[in-house]
């Protein structure tokens, strides 16, 4: 039952980001890190970002084929998170609007709460 909830959360995360492709651990890591990094950049409370990060790590673990796949996805998560969490002070970056980021972040939180994914 936990696997079904985890996969359902994964599907929501990917559909929320506009990606309808097959879920794999690296894609989950990249998508999740982009969302969480931007949520952090937009001022979402740290405890909320950390809690959502735990969900993303569970999704990565569920989708990984093996330990090396899981490690590669976690490394990619860290890279993307750091890059998207940076505040672009000169305005030259392509950061999504915070209103959009927070709305997508809240969708993930609400789905997580409804599904009881832990």
C-alpha positions, 0 to 999 in steps of 0.5 A: 500500500505504501508503494502505491501511495508513493507512486501516486505522489510521484505521478502528481509531482511529475504532472504538476511540473508538466512532465508526462514522461515515465518517472525515473529516479533522476527525473524525480530528483531533478523535478523535486529539487527544482520545485523545492529549491525555488520554494526555498528561494521564494521564502517557504518555511524551512521546515516545510521544505525539509518535510517535502524533501523527505517525500522526494527522497522516498520517491527517489528510493522507490523509483531507483533501480539500484543503489548506484541509481539512487546515489546518482539521483541524490547527487543530481537532486543536490545540484539542482536544489542548490542552483534553483535555491539561489536568489538571482540578484541581477534579474538575469536568470529564468526563475519562475514566479514565486506565486507559481512555485508556491502554488505547486509546492502547496499542491504537493503538500496537500496531496501528501497530506491527503494520501497519508504518505509518510 
